[in-house]
């Protein structure tokens, strides 16, 4: 049910969702701006957000509140902030090219 709300947000368009709040959360991270991301998706350099969310639906319980795409340690990483029913915010890391689950950032 909560994943459905994420997909409703995506209805506004992957572009607007991907590009809100490009902030760097670690010293080793290099955030990308919106002019870089759309061509990367179109060229297959990164997977569309919808595919990432579908694959990891069971782990991403809650409402998506922030999203970043960054260069981290030589790879492109989606960082998704999700807030659960109890108000706990968690940040998950997923490889943007391979869709590999990288874990949770603490």
Order of alpha helices (4+ residues) and beta strands (2+ residues): alpha-alpha-beta-alpha-alpha-beta-beta-beta-beta
